[in-house]
């Protein structure tokens, strides 16, 4: 079962979006406990990216499985929240590949990527209820940027978006919709990014090797590695932990 995303739990261990279930992982005991199954009759979907909101809820979305290499069944995914009482809320469906997500620094906006829309979207966010509304596009990717994947926010409220097949991470101002910076990597399949290090000033970027043949792997020997980008002059913010 593919693990789509993992987040720390404030009571210890981790919460997982795993296959079609939300689970808890006890790292010490090496035990995984199923917590909730998403209410979905589909068998051709799996969880992908997820993140915890500032109130401690775990948001995670699904995507269709590959029908053939590189081809997905369209509109099979949805976005869900695992509430702190372990109940599950479904926000919307008709998603292609549910991906990067984060919240504005004032917690009033939720940012979200459905990869095959080639956009970064924003919603109004109600932190009290966890409800989202008023979807709009904040950035449309240029052709050479290819596919938006994972994303995170920095301490200035700007978004960092990893571009799958684009070999880069973009820094975007969600208020103006303008690209501010491009960090290019020596590999094409950049998948996600987050800030870490002692004061959250290092950007960590994950990459993939999926569907790369022998020649591509020889051309990009570092494909599949995790890269650390330093000296960006900006910092991230600490991640939130699941409160349930």
Secondary structure, DSSP 8 states (H G I E B T S, - for coil): --EEEEEEBTTSSEEEEETTEEEEEETTTTEEEEEEE-S---SSEEEEEEEE-TTS-EEEEEEE-EEETTEE-TT-EEEEEE-TTS-EEEEEEEESBEEEEEE-TTS-EEEEEEGGGTEEEEEEEETTTTEEEEEEEEEE--GGG-EEEEEEEBTTS-EEEEEETTTEEEEEETTTTEEEEEEE-SSSBEEEEEEESTTS-EEEEEE--TT--HHHHHHTTTTT-EEEE---S--B-----B--
